């Protein structure tokens, strides 16, 4: 099975950018659809973005569309989330997830079997 480790979070100001990384070990990332989710304090984990195995299909939450970009490098066994024009409401722990079973892109947590430990993103106003 695959192990995932997120990195790249931090404290930034509104309007800044961050690039999150998700490093995979144990299996090739190319067999997995990848997703990014986030969870703010007191809130449920919510879908942010998803990307198909061959990078041909993407999905974004309406709240991040046009600001965030999900990408991957199967050669490097990495997935990324480029976040631009960050807002205070983007503050959350961000998680990457991997799904090897579905053809369609998952938008709920139960669609992904493998998760990283999360990386904190804090956006100050």
N, C-alpha and C positions, 0 to 999 in steps of 0.2 A: 504494500500500500504506500501511498505517497504521504510525505510529511511536508508541511507548509510553514514558512516563517516569514512574517511581515516585517518590514522596516521602513524608515523614512518619515515617520510621524514627527511632530514637534509642535512648538508654539509659534504661531505666526500672527500677523495683523490682517485685518480685513483687506481684501484686494490682492493679497499675496498668493503665491503658488507653492505647491508641494507635489512631489512625486513619490508615491508609495510603491514599494517593491514587494513581491511575493516570491520567495525562493523555494523551489521544490526539490526534494531529495527522495530517493527510494524507488521512484518510477519515472518514466518519461512523462513530461507534462502534456505531450502531444495527444494523449488519449483522453484528456479531460476538457470539458467545458469549464471555464473559469468564471467566478463571480466575485464581486466585492459587495460587502454589506457593512453597515455601521450601526452602532448602538450608543445612544446618548443616555446619560443618567436618568433613570426612572422611565425609560421608554423601551419598547421592544426593538429587537434587531430589525433593521429595514434594508431592503434591497437598494443598491446603488447602481451597479452596472454588471453586465455579463458579456462574455465573448466566447464564440464557438472555437472548436479545436483548431480549425484552420484559419481563424481570424476573418472569416467571411461574413459572419453575422454578429451584430451587437444589439444590446438593449440597454437603455438608461432610464433611471427614474426621472420623472418630470422635473424634480427639484434640482437635478444636476445637469440636465441636458443642455448642451452648449458650453458648459464650463468644465466638465470632467471628460477624460478620454481613457478608455481601457485599452490596453494593448498587451502583447505577449511576444516572447522570443522562445520558441520551442527548442531552438538550438542551445540556448543558455538555460533552459528549464526555469524561466522567469515569467512572471506576469507583473503588470504595472497599472497604476492608476494615476494619471496626471490630473491634478486638481488646480484649476486656475480661478481667479476672481473669488477667492474663498470668502465665505460669510460666517458670522458668528454661529449661525444655525447649522453650519457644517461640523461644529465641534462634536466629536464622538470618538469611540474606539472603532477602528476600521479593521475588518476581517476579510481575508480572502478565503474562498471556498473552491473545491474541485469536485466535479461530477463526471463520472465515467459511464453512466448508464443511459442518459437521455439524449435524444436527438435534438429536442427543442431546448432553448435556453431557460434555465430555471430562474424564478424571481422570488422564491420563498426559501427560507432556511432549510426546510426539509428536502429540498431538491439537491442539496450538496451533502456528500457523506464525509468529506474531509475539510478540516478547518485549521487555520493558523491560530496563534495565541492572541493576535490583535496588536495594533499599534495606535497610540493615542494621538489624535489631532485636536489641537486647541486653537481656535481663531478668536482673537481679541478684537474688540470694536474700536 
